[in-house]
């Protein structure tokens, strides 16, 4: 859940049921200023340790940082950050401009860059980021990425044109068509 503080901005909190009560279990630090927002991307095993991690984009409107957190011992710890990502356009109700993609040995993230004109498939490999695939779009991404029956992702550009991308697993490094 995204929590907001009028002086400190946003934080991501994890809640759970303990002894029949809904309780806050862990949270990221607040972003540090009023009107600073974050957009949860999803959960996946991003570091390949067999445990779920949390991905979010901090300040998607201004500089956007993709952040990966480990959940352990009732705390969230940041372990990776990638700059220049935007999973949300200011003023839009579309919050799903990025998605977690199930993959082995580590899950990946399909995200647009800050301009929303480039779509990238990112993977956190031991201690570094890899851009598995990258494609330039003929306009700005304007809608959420929606999974298709064929394993692709459907979306619209800001002008209303519809597109679908496929992730080609046959390529050694991956690819987006």
N, C-alpha and C positions, 0 to 999 in steps of 0.2 A: 504494500500500500504506500502511496506517496503521502507524506505528511508535510505540512507547511507551517512555517513560523513567520509572523509578520516582520520580524527583524532579521532572521537568519536564512530565509529562503526555504528550499525543499530538502527533504531527506527521504530515503526509502526505508520502510519499516517492514519487518516480518512479524506476523501475528500467528498465534496458534492456540489450540484448546489445551489447557492444563487444569486438571481437577475440575472439569466441567465449566471452566471460565475462559473467555476470550482474553488473552494477555499478549502484550508486546514482548517479543522474545529477543529481537535484535534490531539494530538500525544503523544506517550509514551516518556519517557526520552530515550536518546541515551544510548547504553550499556556501553559507557565510554572509549573504546579503539579501535584503528584501528583493522580491520579484525575480528570484533565481529559481528556475524550474528544472525538473528532470523528467525523463520519459523512460519507464521500464521497457526493456526490450524482451526479456524472457529468461528462462532458465535452461541450462544444459550443462553437460560435462565438458567445459571448455579447456581444462588442463589435462584431461585424460586420466584422472585419478579414480574414476568410477563414482565420484560424488557430484551432486548437482551444485552448480555455481549460479550466480545471478549476474545478468548483464543489464546495464542501463546506459542512457545517454544523458549526461549532465549538461545543462545549458544548451539544448539543441538549436536554439535560435542564435546564439552568439558564441561561436567557436566549437560547439559540440564535442564533448569528449566521451567516447565509448569506454565504459569502465566495467571491469570484471571483478566480482567479489566472491570470496569463499565464505561459506557459512559453517562455522565450527565453534563448539563450546558456547553457544548462545551469543555469538558475535559475528559481524561481517567485516572481513578484512580485504582491502583493495589489493589485487595482485597484478593488474595489467590495465593500461590506459592507451587509447588510440585517438589522436586528435582529428578534428575536421569532419565530424559526422553530424548529420541532422536527420532525425527520425520524426520530425514534426515541423510544420510551417506555422508561424505565428498567426493566430486568429482562426486556424483550421480545427475542425473536430476530428480530423483524420490523425490517429495516433500510431498507426501500424506501418509506418514507412520503412521499417526494418523488421527482420524476422530471424529467429534461430532456425538453423538448418541442421537436421540430424545427420551425423556423419561419424565415421570411425577412423582413427582412434579418439578424435576429439570433435565435439560439435562445433559448428561454424556459424557465422553471422552474415546475413545478406543485408547490407546497409548502403544508403546513399551518402555521398560526401556532403559537405556543408552547402554546396550550390544546388544539390539535389539533381544534378545533371550527369552524375557518374554513379553507377551501381557497382558495389564491390562485394566479393565473397571473402571474408576475413577468417583467419584461424590463428589462435594463440598456440604456438609451438613452444617447446621448452625455452622459456625466457625471451621470446621474441615473436613479433607479429609476422604473418605471411599473408600477402595478398594472393589468394588462390586464383581468383579471376576478377576481371574488371571490364566493364562495358560502358561506353559513353551513350547517353540517351539523347534523342533528338529534341529534348525539351526538359522542363523541370518535372520531377516526380511529384504528382499531386494527390495520389490516393494511397491507401493502405495496400500492402502486398497481400494478395489472397492466393492461397494454395489452389492449384488446379488438379483435376483427376489424373493428369499425366505426369505429375511430379514437378510441374513448373510453378511459376508465380505470375499471376495476372495483376495488372495495375493500369492506372490512367495517368497521363501527363496533365499538367495544369490546363492545357487547352482542350482537354476532353478526349484526345486520341488514346485508344486502348492498345496495350502491349502485353506480351507474355514472354518471360525468359525461362529457359531450361538450363539446369545445371548438368553438364555432361560429365558423368562420373567415369567415363571410359578414358578420358584424357588423364595422363599421369598427374598433372598439376591441377586438374579440374578445368572448368571453363564455363562461360556463360554464352549461350547462343541467343 
